[in-house]
Amino acid sequence: MSTRISTSQMFQTSISGYQKGYAEIVKTQQQISSGVRIQTPADDPVGAARLLQLEQQQAQLEQYSANMTTATNSLTQQEALLNTANNLLQRARELAVSSGSGSYSDEDRSSVASELDQITGQLLEVMNSKDASGNYIFAGSKTDVQPFVLNPDGSVTYQGDQTSQELQVSSSGTMAINDSGWSVFENVINASRTESDLSNDPNTDGQRVYLSQGLVDNGTQYDKTFRAGEPYTLELVSSTQFRILDNLGNDVTSEASSNSGVFDPTAIDGTTINFRGASFELDVALQEADGQGDLDSLLTGYSFTFGVADTEIVTTRSASNTSTAQLTSGSVVDPTAYTTQFPSSGVQLRFTSASDYEVYAQPVLTGSTPIASGSLSGTYPETIGFAGVELQISAAPAAGDTFVVQGKSAETQSVFETIGNLSAALKTPVSGDPAAQLALTEAVASAISNLDNGMNQVLATQASIGARLNVIDTLSTENESLQIANASSQSTIRDTDMAEAISKLVLQMTKMEAAQASFVRISQLSLFNKL
């Protein structure tokens, strides 16, 4: 059986073959000229899918690289600012040391206080610095809020939060690119976290014996032993001996460093008592009329209580209040409730009428709901209680009156408070006042210790920044290696093998030429050639 092929069918078949062959040649030429083997997913479906994964990975690696650059810039700027802050704190410490000189007059100390106030202003400028994007560096994650604000009374309030901004710097890790002002400058260990009170004065014509508020010089021992036995009682049993009793009445004098409770009442600088990680100064300031009288009769019977300083409740009255009401006598009456319920940033007490009030956690935002509420009975002064805290309001408030109530733990103290307390102490005249002179000596010692703690906090943050920068260096090297490997893998899959492609092109062109030559011969065949 024979098959007849029409002339038009033969031409159509040949044209189709030419088009296919020409398309293959054009495709091979594009692969050679562009250097890209996979022009469309159809060229290599598996390779195209793998290329897409590699391109996504490359984009992630490039983003990590950009994030590391941002982190490096931020941390480097922060490190420079902290170096400036540390220099300012060092200068404040030098002033504190010099102000303790007995040769300084009240005017000299007032001049030192003025320089300390200038240092406070300089520290504020440093701590309120912005980065290149206009974000506050030390505000934590609230980068659009000025972190530190100077209040009219000279105190400084921190308005940021306690978190840090973080950026993804690798597939499995993030990095903090800033440190909050709270962690660096606010949450500084307070060396003056003990307190003492005179509990018995046998003299009716003026105090002669003083016990300082104390300083913590060994935090580990203090936490381990001092806290467990407080409050303590120190009693003078003679003009040269004292004893210390713990809260159970046990005699623990042997743990004091001053030779089994012996002290020198004539010592110019007093007697230092090192006890369970804290140190206290026992000073005797005799009056001129005492002369060479019997010291035993003058000093025996003095007693003091000392222990861990209580949490203070600080209230701030809004300047816009229309009434004369004041909040006073703030205290923690339920430590458990205070610890679990009182917000760390404090609360705002807002009066909705002359008798009704609501309590909001700070900061108060639109839509905030009260955490407590209540009503006044109308008998003043009246006690207001919430979250383990009690306060007294002195008079009837007006609708719209607001007060900010904050807890001030003695465990920590901001560098601003340290400098401010020292400045206030130096501005207080002490000439001719033994009690004021002893208070000044204590304030200077406290400031020196707390400034040391503040500088240690800054140095610890700088060390942390250095560690993070080292991590970035390591990650950058790893990131570059991964990008090189990724680019190599993409090239292997995507790029054209020139030798193979050129050989393929030659073969395709040869086939095309052969097809064209055979078509020419076939197209010339005719029955007339057989006649």
PLY file of the C-alpha trace (Angstrom):
ply
format ascii 1.0
element vertex 531
property float x
property float y
property float z
element edge 530
property int vertex1
property int vertex2
end_header
0.00 0.00 0.00
1.48 3.34 -0.98
0.90 6.71 0.63
0.51 9.81 -1.42
1.94 13.06 -0.10
0.65 16.22 -1.60
2.99 19.01 -2.56
1.40 21.41 -0.03
1.74 18.87 2.75
5.39 18.36 1.94
6.05 22.10 1.99
4.09 22.54 5.27
6.04 19.73 6.96
9.32 21.22 5.84
8.38 24.71 7.05
7.41 23.31 10.48
10.74 21.51 10.72
12.62 24.68 9.74
10.77 26.71 12.39
11.52 24.21 15.11
15.17 23.95 14.14
15.48 27.72 13.87
13.88 28.16 17.33
16.38 25.74 18.83
19.25 27.63 17.18
17.94 31.00 18.45
17.52 29.60 21.97
21.07 28.23 21.98
22.39 31.55 20.68
20.55 33.39 23.51
22.08 31.02 26.07
25.52 31.75 24.65
25.09 35.53 24.31
23.44 36.01 27.76
25.45 33.37 29.57
22.21 32.15 31.18
21.21 28.55 30.53
17.71 28.63 32.06
15.78 31.23 30.08
12.36 29.97 31.28
11.30 27.42 33.93
10.50 25.00 31.10
14.20 24.82 30.23
14.92 23.05 33.55
11.99 22.82 36.00
14.07 21.32 38.83
16.91 23.79 38.32
14.48 26.73 38.14
12.92 25.73 41.49
16.34 25.41 43.07
17.35 28.80 41.67
14.28 30.40 43.26
15.26 28.98 46.66
18.81 30.21 46.27
17.65 33.69 45.25
15.41 33.87 48.33
18.31 32.81 50.51
20.51 35.43 48.85
17.93 38.14 49.60
17.86 37.06 53.25
21.65 37.10 53.47
21.73 40.60 51.97
19.12 41.74 54.53
21.14 40.24 57.37
24.19 42.08 56.06
22.25 45.37 55.98
20.95 44.72 59.51
24.47 44.07 60.76
25.62 47.36 59.25
22.76 49.15 61.02
23.58 47.39 64.29
27.27 48.25 63.98
26.53 51.93 63.39
24.08 52.08 66.29
26.34 50.26 68.75
29.39 52.29 67.73
27.54 55.55 68.30
26.21 54.31 71.63
29.69 53.29 72.73
31.02 56.79 71.98
28.17 58.38 73.97
28.77 56.07 76.92
32.45 56.99 76.88
31.45 60.65 77.17
29.00 59.83 79.98
31.68 57.91 81.84
34.05 60.88 81.62
31.33 63.12 83.09
30.71 60.66 85.93
34.45 60.51 86.58
34.53 64.29 86.87
31.57 64.18 89.26
33.47 61.64 91.38
36.54 63.88 91.47
34.34 66.74 92.69
32.80 64.47 95.33
36.22 63.49 96.64
37.43 67.08 96.75
34.24 68.31 98.44
34.98 66.08 101.42
38.01 68.21 102.26
37.81 69.80 105.67
39.39 72.96 104.28
36.36 73.76 102.12
34.00 76.47 103.26
30.25 76.46 102.69
30.83 78.79 99.72
33.43 76.42 98.24
31.04 73.50 98.47
28.28 75.59 96.90
30.57 76.25 93.92
31.23 72.52 93.58
27.47 71.94 93.66
27.03 74.38 90.77
29.51 72.40 88.67
27.66 69.21 89.54
24.45 70.81 88.27
26.25 71.59 85.00
27.33 67.95 84.76
23.69 66.93 85.14
22.80 69.10 82.16
25.62 67.61 80.08
24.57 64.09 80.98
21.03 64.90 79.89
22.29 65.99 76.47
24.27 62.76 76.09
21.45 60.50 77.24
18.88 62.24 75.02
21.03 61.80 71.88
19.48 60.63 68.60
20.82 58.41 65.84
21.05 59.29 62.15
17.37 58.39 61.69
16.24 60.78 64.41
15.46 58.03 66.95
16.37 58.41 70.62
19.16 55.95 71.40
18.54 55.38 75.11
14.71 55.28 75.08
14.55 51.49 74.73
11.93 50.52 72.16
10.08 53.88 72.53
12.48 55.57 70.12
10.17 58.53 69.44
9.96 59.51 73.13
12.62 61.65 74.80
14.02 59.28 77.43
15.08 61.73 80.17
13.18 64.85 81.24
14.33 67.45 83.76
11.51 68.26 86.18
10.92 71.72 87.69
12.18 70.49 91.09
15.52 69.46 89.56
14.80 65.72 89.50
15.04 63.69 86.31
12.34 61.31 85.07
12.93 58.42 82.69
10.15 58.13 80.08
11.46 55.25 77.96
10.89 51.56 78.59
13.11 48.72 79.75
13.37 46.82 76.47
15.79 47.12 73.56
15.41 47.23 69.80
16.46 44.01 68.10
17.38 43.13 64.53
17.62 39.75 62.84
21.30 39.22 62.03
21.23 35.53 61.12
18.73 32.82 60.35
18.63 31.77 63.99
19.47 34.86 66.01
18.62 38.48 66.79
20.75 41.16 68.39
19.96 44.14 70.62
21.17 47.26 68.83
20.67 49.64 71.76
20.50 49.64 75.56
17.74 51.37 77.46
18.51 54.34 79.65
16.86 52.43 82.47
19.39 49.58 82.34
22.41 51.89 81.97
21.66 54.95 84.11
18.58 54.22 86.22
18.97 50.66 87.50
22.28 51.26 89.29
22.96 49.38 92.52
22.59 51.73 95.47
25.34 51.48 98.06
23.11 53.43 100.48
20.39 50.82 100.80
20.56 50.62 104.58
19.20 53.04 107.16
19.48 53.79 110.86
17.38 55.65 113.42
18.05 56.91 116.91
15.83 54.91 119.23
17.02 56.17 122.61
18.89 59.32 123.67
19.72 59.41 127.38
20.58 63.11 127.16
17.93 65.79 127.27
20.17 68.67 126.23
21.24 67.51 122.77
22.41 64.43 120.91
26.04 63.35 121.29
26.21 60.03 119.45
25.41 59.46 115.79
25.18 56.33 113.66
25.40 56.80 109.91
22.83 55.40 107.48
25.45 52.92 106.30
26.93 51.73 103.02
26.86 48.26 101.45
30.41 47.26 100.55
29.94 43.52 100.07
26.72 42.77 98.23
27.02 38.99 98.47
27.50 38.94 102.23
24.86 41.63 102.67
22.24 39.61 100.79
23.21 36.38 102.49
23.44 37.41 106.15
22.48 41.04 106.74
18.94 40.82 105.40
18.10 37.73 107.42
18.74 39.32 110.80
17.45 42.86 110.32
16.32 45.07 111.91
19.25 45.27 114.30
19.76 47.22 117.50
23.07 48.86 118.43
23.39 49.79 122.10
26.18 51.65 123.85
26.89 49.73 127.07
29.68 52.13 128.06
31.60 55.06 126.63
33.91 52.62 124.79
31.79 49.55 124.09
28.65 48.70 122.15
26.69 45.60 121.35
24.55 44.57 118.38
21.38 42.49 118.68
19.54 40.93 115.74
15.76 40.82 115.31
15.53 37.78 117.61
17.54 39.43 120.38
20.69 37.40 119.72
23.99 39.14 120.46
25.88 39.28 117.12
28.51 41.81 118.18
31.28 39.33 117.42
30.50 39.70 113.69
31.36 43.41 113.81
34.89 44.25 112.76
35.63 46.79 115.49
37.32 44.45 117.97
34.38 42.87 119.79
32.31 45.99 120.15
35.04 48.40 121.24
35.06 51.96 119.87
37.04 55.14 120.51
34.78 58.06 121.51
37.60 60.54 120.91
38.42 59.44 117.34
38.22 62.46 115.03
36.78 60.48 112.13
34.64 58.23 114.30
34.69 54.43 114.37
33.90 52.34 111.29
31.81 49.26 112.03
31.88 46.63 109.29
28.99 44.26 109.84
27.63 41.54 107.55
28.60 43.28 104.30
27.64 46.81 105.39
29.67 49.54 107.07
28.46 52.16 109.53
30.15 55.13 111.14
29.73 55.57 114.89
30.56 59.18 115.77
30.66 61.04 119.06
30.20 64.82 119.00
30.57 66.24 122.47
29.36 69.70 123.38
31.66 72.38 124.73
29.94 72.27 128.08
30.79 68.58 128.47
34.45 69.40 129.15
36.23 66.46 130.69
33.09 65.08 132.25
32.31 61.41 132.76
31.80 59.99 129.27
30.10 56.89 130.60
27.28 58.96 132.04
26.97 60.91 128.79
27.12 58.05 126.29
25.86 54.92 128.00
22.26 54.15 127.03
22.32 55.42 123.47
20.69 52.96 121.10
19.98 52.85 117.38
18.00 50.58 115.10
19.41 49.85 111.66
18.59 47.56 108.75
17.45 47.46 105.13
16.03 50.75 103.87
12.30 50.65 103.17
10.76 51.31 99.76
9.71 54.93 99.53
6.48 56.11 97.94
7.00 59.34 96.03
4.07 61.51 94.93
4.03 64.32 92.37
1.20 66.84 92.25
0.08 68.01 88.81
0.65 71.72 88.25
-2.83 71.99 86.72
-4.63 70.85 89.89
-7.18 73.44 91.02
-7.51 72.32 94.66
-4.99 72.60 97.50
-5.08 68.86 98.24
-1.74 67.13 98.78
-0.85 63.43 98.94
1.48 62.64 101.82
2.64 59.84 104.13
3.01 57.30 101.33
4.09 53.87 102.55
4.04 50.20 101.60
1.69 48.39 103.99
1.43 45.07 102.13
4.77 44.08 100.54
3.28 41.07 98.74
0.48 43.09 97.14
2.93 45.87 96.31
5.33 43.46 94.58
2.63 41.72 92.54
0.21 44.58 91.80
1.99 47.94 91.84
3.18 48.86 88.29
6.94 49.33 87.95
6.43 52.71 86.23
4.08 53.96 88.93
0.45 55.00 88.73
-1.64 58.08 88.08
-4.32 58.87 90.65
-7.07 60.80 88.88
-10.10 62.35 90.62
-13.27 62.22 88.56
-15.13 64.24 91.18
-14.49 65.74 94.62
-14.90 62.28 96.13
-14.36 59.63 93.43
-10.98 58.60 92.07
-9.49 56.13 89.60
-5.99 54.66 89.50
-4.22 54.06 86.17
-0.91 52.37 85.43
1.72 54.66 83.94
1.93 55.68 81.16
-1.75 56.54 80.72
-2.83 56.20 77.09
-6.10 56.70 75.25
-8.34 53.79 76.14
-6.43 52.85 79.32
-8.59 51.19 81.96
-8.21 51.84 85.70
-6.53 49.20 87.85
-8.37 50.45 90.96
-11.01 52.97 92.00
-12.68 54.26 95.13
-14.48 57.06 96.94
-13.54 59.41 99.77
-15.69 59.74 102.87
-15.10 63.49 103.21
-13.19 63.42 106.51
-9.65 64.81 106.06
-6.87 63.89 106.23
-8.12 60.62 104.75
-6.28 57.42 103.81
-6.30 56.12 100.24
-5.15 52.55 99.67
-4.45 50.42 96.58
-1.95 47.77 95.40
-0.35 47.42 98.83
0.22 51.19 99.19
-1.40 53.70 101.52
-1.34 57.51 101.23
-3.05 60.38 102.98
-4.86 63.16 101.18
-4.81 66.41 103.12
-7.98 68.10 101.86
-10.87 67.74 99.44
-9.68 67.41 95.82
-11.34 68.88 92.76
-12.58 67.01 89.71
-9.67 66.64 87.30
-6.93 66.71 89.95
-4.19 64.19 89.22
-1.22 62.86 91.16
1.59 60.56 90.06
2.54 57.94 92.63
5.77 55.99 92.21
7.67 53.49 94.27
11.31 54.27 94.92
13.24 51.19 95.95
16.39 51.75 97.94
18.03 48.86 96.09
18.80 51.01 93.05
19.46 54.68 92.42
19.90 56.58 89.17
23.09 58.50 88.47
20.99 61.66 88.32
19.69 61.09 91.82
23.20 60.40 93.08
24.54 63.67 91.65
21.43 65.57 92.72
21.64 64.31 96.31
25.31 65.28 96.51
24.59 68.71 95.07
21.82 69.29 97.60
24.08 68.19 100.47
26.88 70.53 99.34
24.47 73.46 99.18
23.46 72.92 102.83
25.54 75.03 105.27
27.35 72.91 107.87
29.64 75.36 109.67
29.22 75.05 113.43
26.67 72.22 113.15
28.16 68.80 114.09
25.09 66.88 112.93
25.12 68.62 109.54
28.86 68.00 109.20
28.38 64.28 109.85
25.48 64.21 107.34
27.71 65.87 104.75
30.48 63.34 105.32
27.96 60.55 104.91
26.49 62.11 101.74
29.96 62.41 100.18
30.83 58.79 101.00
27.51 57.63 99.58
27.99 59.67 96.40
31.48 58.29 95.81
30.29 54.70 96.19
27.24 55.23 93.98
29.23 57.07 91.31
31.62 54.12 91.27
28.62 51.82 90.82
27.30 54.05 88.04
30.60 54.00 86.19
30.79 50.23 86.61
27.31 49.99 85.07
28.42 52.09 82.10
31.61 50.05 81.69
29.60 46.81 81.84
27.34 48.12 79.07
30.38 49.09 77.00
31.77 45.59 77.49
28.44 44.17 76.31
28.56 46.43 73.25
32.09 45.22 72.50
30.95 41.61 72.74
28.05 42.29 70.36
30.37 44.00 67.88
32.65 40.95 67.99
29.67 38.73 67.28
28.76 40.94 64.32
32.31 40.60 62.95
32.05 36.81 63.16
28.58 36.76 61.62
29.68 39.12 58.84
32.48 36.75 57.86
30.09 33.81 57.92
27.49 35.78 55.97
30.02 36.66 53.26
31.03 32.98 52.97
27.40 31.95 52.63
26.80 34.59 49.96
29.82 33.37 47.98
28.64 29.75 48.25
25.13 30.80 47.26
26.39 32.73 44.23
28.52 29.74 43.19
25.53 27.38 43.44
23.38 29.75 41.40
26.09 30.03 38.76
26.42 26.26 38.49
22.69 25.86 37.90
21.95 28.99 35.86
25.06 29.82 33.83
25.66 28.43 30.35
28.36 25.83 29.70
29.91 27.58 26.72
31.73 24.54 25.29
28.60 22.43 25.43
26.40 25.21 24.06
28.72 25.99 21.13
28.95 22.31 20.20
25.19 22.07 20.42
24.79 25.15 18.21
27.13 23.75 15.55
25.17 20.49 15.55
21.85 22.32 15.26
23.11 24.45 12.38
24.49 21.40 10.57
21.16 19.65 10.91
19.38 22.73 9.62
21.68 23.01 6.60
21.24 19.29 5.81
17.48 19.63 6.05
17.54 22.62 3.72
19.72 20.80 1.15
17.52 17.70 1.13
14.38 19.82 0.77
15.83 21.52 -2.29
16.51 18.17 -3.94
13.11 16.73 -3.04
11.22 19.82 -4.12
12.70 19.49 -7.65
11.37 15.94 -8.22
8.64 15.68 -10.92
7.00 12.94 -13.07
8.03 14.87 -16.09
11.62 13.94 -15.28
10.65 10.28 -16.01
9.08 10.88 -19.40
0 1
1 2
2 3
3 4
4 5
5 6
6 7
7 8
8 9
9 10
10 11
11 12
12 13
13 14
14 15
15 16
16 17
17 18
18 19
19 20
20 21
21 22
22 23
23 24
24 25
25 26
26 27
27 28
28 29
29 30
30 31
31 32
32 33
33 34
34 35
35 36
36 37
37 38
38 39
39 40
40 41
41 42
42 43
43 44
44 45
45 46
46 47
47 48
48 49
49 50
50 51
51 52
52 53
53 54
54 55
55 56
56 57
57 58
58 59
59 60
60 61
61 62
62 63
63 64
64 65
65 66
66 67
67 68
68 69
69 70
70 71
71 72
72 73
73 74
74 75
75 76
76 77
77 78
78 79
79 80
80 81
81 82
82 83
83 84
84 85
85 86
86 87
87 88
88 89
89 90
90 91
91 92
92 93
93 94
94 95
95 96
96 97
97 98
98 99
99 100
100 101
101 102
102 103
103 104
104 105
105 106
106 107
107 108
108 109
109 110
110 111
111 112
112 113
113 114
114 115
115 116
116 117
117 118
118 119
119 120
120 121
121 122
122 123
123 124
124 125
125 126
126 127
127 128
128 129
129 130
130 131
131 132
132 133
133 134
134 135
135 136
136 137
137 138
138 139
139 140
140 141
141 142
142 143
143 144
144 145
145 146
146 147
147 148
148 149
149 150
150 151
151 152
152 153
153 154
154 155
155 156
156 157
157 158
158 159
159 160
160 161
161 162
162 163
163 164
164 165
165 166
166 167
167 168
168 169
169 170
170 171
171 172
172 173
173 174
174 175
175 176
176 177
177 178
178 179
179 180
180 181
181 182
182 183
183 184
184 185
185 186
186 187
187 188
188 189
189 190
190 191
191 192
192 193
193 194
194 195
195 196
196 197
197 198
198 199
199 200
200 201
201 202
202 203
203 204
204 205
205 206
206 207
207 208
208 209
209 210
210 211
211 212
212 213
213 214
214 215
215 216
216 217
217 218
218 219
219 220
220 221
221 222
222 223
223 224
224 225
225 226
226 227
227 228
228 229
229 230
230 231
231 232
232 233
233 234
234 235
235 236
236 237
237 238
238 239
239 240
240 241
241 242
242 243
243 244
244 245
245 246
246 247
247 248
248 249
249 250
250 251
251 252
252 253
253 254
254 255
255 256
256 257
257 258
258 259
259 260
260 261
261 262
262 263
263 264
264 265
265 266
266 267
267 268
268 269
269 270
270 271
271 272
272 273
273 274
274 275
275 276
276 277
277 278
278 279
279 280
280 281
281 282
282 283
283 284
284 285
285 286
286 287
287 288
288 289
289 290
290 291
291 292
292 293
293 294
294 295
295 296
296 297
297 298
298 299
299 300
300 301
301 302
302 303
303 304
304 305
305 306
306 307
307 308
308 309
309 310
310 311
311 312
312 313
313 314
314 315
315 316
316 317
317 318
318 319
319 320
320 321
321 322
322 323
323 324
324 325
325 326
326 327
327 328
328 329
329 330
330 331
331 332
332 333
333 334
334 335
335 336
336 337
337 338
338 339
339 340
340 341
341 342
342 343
343 344
344 345
345 346
346 347
347 348
348 349
349 350
350 351
351 352
352 353
353 354
354 355
355 356
356 357
357 358
358 359
359 360
360 361
361 362
362 363
363 364
364 365
365 366
366 367
367 368
368 369
369 370
370 371
371 372
372 373
373 374
374 375
375 376
376 377
377 378
378 379
379 380
380 381
381 382
382 383
383 384
384 385
385 386
386 387
387 388
388 389
389 390
390 391
391 392
392 393
393 394
394 395
395 396
396 397
397 398
398 399
399 400
400 401
401 402
402 403
403 404
404 405
405 406
406 407
407 408
408 409
409 410
410 411
411 412
412 413
413 414
414 415
415 416
416 417
417 418
418 419
419 420
420 421
421 422
422 423
423 424
424 425
425 426
426 427
427 428
428 429
429 430
430 431
431 432
432 433
433 434
434 435
435 436
436 437
437 438
438 439
439 440
440 441
441 442
442 443
443 444
444 445
445 446
446 447
447 448
448 449
449 450
450 451
451 452
452 453
453 454
454 455
455 456
456 457
457 458
458 459
459 460
460 461
461 462
462 463
463 464
464 465
465 466
466 467
467 468
468 469
469 470
470 471
471 472
472 473
473 474
474 475
475 476
476 477
477 478
478 479
479 480
480 481
481 482
482 483
483 484
484 485
485 486
486 487
487 488
488 489
489 490
490 491
491 492
492 493
493 494
494 495
495 496
496 497
497 498
498 499
499 500
500 501
501 502
502 503
503 504
504 505
505 506
506 507
507 508
508 509
509 510
510 511
511 512
512 513
513 514
514 515
515 516
516 517
517 518
518 519
519 520
520 521
521 522
522 523
523 524
524 525
525 526
526 527
527 528
528 529
529 530
